Amino acid sequence: MNILYGINTVTEALKARGRNFEWVAVAKERNDIRLKRAIEECRKIGVPVRVLSRVELDEIAGNAAHQGLVAATSAKQYSDLDDIVASRRGKQSLIVVLDGVEDPHNLGAILRTADAAGADGVVDSRAPFGGGYSGGGEGFGRSQRTPSDAKSPTSRERLRN
């Protein structure tokens, strides 16, 4: 089970439909429009909603930065490099290849920028970050992160063609 937390992260993941949700928990102390929209989205797609105290959410998220919204999900499914290359939208592709992104916030910014630029996919030469990373890139539906070595000569050749 992976834990996602934060309003943007959870709501983007709900919209992207790239994961199965076991449940979403909201803080009973918080009652605002953004949380209500997240609850509506959960109900629309059949995700159970739990109402918990902030203390309980702190414990589940492992910190207090959850903004009153925490979700238990399956791991996000990622495609391999061949799928990214095959799914290009036109004669030419825009595939962003990452190497050594350490900060999840930087990754989120890169994914959002790639999405805005119309990228067909994003390839990372390392395995995906673990559960808490998620950051702001959750909603980039075309984000395809693969543990294959995108720097290898074979991979570079496949990307060129």
Secondary structure by P-SEA (a helix, b strand, c coil): ccccccaaaaaaaaaaccccccbbbbbcccccaaaaaaaaaaaaabbbbbbbcaaaaaaaacccccccbbbbbccbbbbcaaaaaaaccccccbbbbbcccccaaaaaaaaaaaaaacccbbbbccccccccccccccccccccccccccccaaaaaaaac
